[in-house]
Every structure is written in C-alpha cells, then in structure tokens.
Amino acid sequence: MSRKNYKLSFLPMFEDDLNEVVDYITNTLKNPDAAHRLVDDIEFAIIKRLKMPLAFSPYQSSKHRKHSYYRINIRNFSIFYVVIDNTMEFVGFSTQNEIYTNC
C-alpha cells in the first residue's frame, strides 16, 4: 500500500496569528527561548502529522464548513488545518480559551 505525499500550505491568517503569539512571548514576556521552543514544537507536530493528516478525527465545530477541520494541540494552543486533495493547509492558530468562546 503506497502512502500519499502531502504538501504544506499556510494561510496568511495562520502566519499572522503565529507571529503575533511569538512576538508577544518574545517582546512582552521577554522570553525568546520559550517562543523559539514553541515554534520548534509546532514545526515538529506539523511534520509528524503530515505523514497521515486524515488519520485523526475531524474537529467538531458548530459551523458548517466546506472542508473538515482537524486540530493539533500544542501546549495551550491549537492549530487547525484542512486537507484539500494532496495539500494540508493550515488555516488557524488559537489559544484554548479562544476555541471555547468561538465554537
């Protein structure tokens, strides 16, 4: 059985949200090491999930979506992606508190 290869794509909104969190941790909290570790953890989780992005349950949202959302939890953050054809597209980045208030 051959395994499908997936490409990565990041929406600008995802990148903006991630940059905002990294800037906050680096500049406001004055902890660049923690920001760097968070980015490393996110990168590791994405690479690991890229092998089998559809092997996990879709995220249960109250909103109807054209493509199912999938979630990866990393510390107090969640990153969301959709799979379209052979592309794993990252669409959102949020804290756990934001998820519960926006579902």
C-alpha positions as CSV (number, residue, x, y, z in Angstrom):
1,M,0.0,0.0,0.0
2,S,1.5,3.3,-1.0
3,R,1.3,6.3,1.2
4,K,0.1,9.6,-0.2
5,N,2.5,12.5,-0.1
6,Y,1.1,15.8,1.2
7,K,2.2,19.3,0.5
8,L,2.1,22.0,3.2
9,S,0.3,25.4,2.8
10,F,-0.2,28.1,5.3
11,L,-2.8,30.8,5.1
12,P,-1.6,34.3,5.8
13,M,-4.1,34.4,8.8
14,F,-2.3,31.4,10.3
15,E,1.1,33.0,9.9
16,D,-0.1,36.4,11.3
17,D,-1.6,34.7,14.4
18,L,1.5,32.6,15.0
19,N,3.8,35.7,14.5
20,E,1.6,37.7,17.0
21,V,2.0,35.0,19.7
22,V,5.7,34.6,19.1
23,D,6.2,38.4,19.2
24,Y,4.2,38.6,22.5
25,I,6.2,35.8,24.1
26,T,9.5,37.3,22.9
27,N,8.9,41.0,23.5
28,T,6.2,41.4,26.1
29,L,7.0,38.4,28.3
30,K,10.7,38.8,27.5
31,N,11.2,35.1,26.9
32,P,12.6,34.5,23.4
33,D,13.7,31.0,24.4
34,A,10.1,30.0,25.2
35,A,9.0,31.5,21.8
36,H,11.7,29.5,20.0
37,R,10.6,26.3,21.8
38,L,7.0,26.9,20.8
39,V,7.9,27.3,17.2
40,D,10.0,24.2,17.3
41,D,7.2,22.2,18.9
42,I,4.7,23.5,16.3
43,E,7.1,22.5,13.5
44,F,7.6,19.1,14.9
45,A,3.9,18.5,15.3
46,I,3.2,19.6,11.7
47,I,5.9,17.4,10.3
48,K,4.7,14.4,12.3
49,R,1.0,15.0,11.3
50,L,2.0,15.4,7.6
51,K,2.6,11.7,7.3
52,M,-1.1,10.9,8.0
53,P,-3.2,14.0,8.2
54,L,-6.6,12.2,7.7
55,A,-5.9,9.5,10.4
56,F,-7.4,11.7,13.1
57,S,-11.0,12.6,13.9
58,P,-12.2,15.9,12.4
59,Y,-12.7,18.8,14.8
60,Q,-16.4,19.1,15.8
61,S,-17.5,22.6,15.1
62,S,-20.9,24.2,15.3
63,K,-20.2,25.9,12.0
64,H,-20.8,24.2,8.6
65,R,-17.5,24.1,6.7
66,K,-16.7,23.1,3.1
67,H,-13.7,21.1,4.3
68,S,-13.4,19.3,7.6
69,Y,-11.1,21.0,10.1
70,Y,-8.5,19.0,12.0
71,R,-6.8,20.1,15.2
72,I,-3.3,19.7,16.6
73,N,-2.9,20.6,20.3
74,I,0.4,22.1,21.3
75,R,0.7,23.2,24.9
76,N,-2.2,25.8,25.4
77,F,-2.5,26.3,21.7
78,S,-4.4,24.6,18.9
79,I,-3.6,24.8,15.2
80,F,-6.2,23.9,12.6
81,Y,-5.8,22.5,9.2
82,V,-7.9,21.2,6.3
83,V,-6.9,18.7,3.7
84,I,-7.7,19.6,0.1
85,D,-6.5,17.0,-2.4
86,N,-2.9,16.4,-1.6
87,T,-2.4,19.6,0.4
88,M,-2.5,20.1,4.2
89,E,-3.5,23.7,4.6
90,F,-3.1,25.4,8.0
91,V,-5.9,27.8,8.5
92,G,-5.9,28.8,12.1
93,F,-4.0,29.2,15.3
94,S,-5.6,30.0,18.7
95,T,-5.4,29.6,22.4
96,Q,-7.6,27.0,24.2
97,N,-9.7,29.9,25.6
98,E,-10.4,31.3,22.1
99,I,-11.6,27.9,20.9
100,Y,-14.2,27.5,23.6
101,T,-15.6,31.0,23.1
102,N,-15.7,30.9,19.3
103,C,-17.0,27.4,18.5
